[in-house]
Amino acid sequence: MENIHLEPLGNSIKIYVSESYHFSTDTILLADFSYPNGKKKCVELGTGCGTIPLLWCRHNKSLEIAAVEIQENACKLAQKSVEYNDLCDNIKIVNADLKELKGVLPFGYYDVVVCNPPYKLGGSGITNERSAKLIARHEAECTLDDICKAASKLLQFGGRFFICQRPERLTDVMESMRKFDLEPKALRLVQQRISKPPKLFLLEGRRGGNRGFLNVLPTLFIENECGDFSDEMIKIYGSYKVNEDLEG
């Protein structure tokens, strides 16, 4: 039995994590970048242990969120967190394949769709034999096209899609988004520190958006010149208790 334990997310919200299902700095950055203000209908594709919906609900209890996850064990862990935080009215855990959501979730209904996808192409790199980590890191169960197609179907016209990825996959993501009528509208690069190249990008697309303008935002630096968390990172973490396990 894996070591399942609670970790604080701030503002009295806590999450159950395990060796197979946990979260990283990337998850927290994407949650902040995609934060839905006001009363919004949202979906996370590939929610894992449910971190992003829980982070959103720290400060917004008027959200309606469907958290989609193909792995049954991850769904059980996420549901445990939802119940622990008394958020059953806000977050619905959906054990489903994002490629087969017809009849599972309403199409053309949602304001926001978010996804922290596998970073590695299927068949590339060293394949981790543990299925949970394989699915999280490699495109074993879904491709970028699968993700963008699902997001496009779920979003209403003008709805927003948010994704993070490694910089070397920026062209792949933008091509896939446009293929499914999701026009890239805002891009932000993330660097560990000023002397390092970008390690991540955050991208927003708009369902049915007009082509011709991409807002490139200032780079987000995780560390300052002294090697400590930057002021912006401290603000993003908020009341979350920072610990070394988050680095990644």
Buried (B, 14 or more C-beta within 10 A) or exposed (E): EEEBEEBEBBEEBBBBBBEBBBBBBBBBBBBBBBBBEEEBBBBBBBBBBBBBBBBBBBEBEEBBBBBBBBBEBBBBBBBBBBEBBEBEEBBBBBBBBBBEBEEBBBBEBBBBBBBBBBBBEBEEEEEBEEEBBBBBBBBBBBBBBBBBBBBBBBBBEEBBBBBBBBBEBBEBBBEBBBEBBBBBBBBBBBBBEEEEEBBBBBBBBBBEBEEEEEEEEEEBBBBBEEEEBBEBBEEBBBEBEEEEEBEE
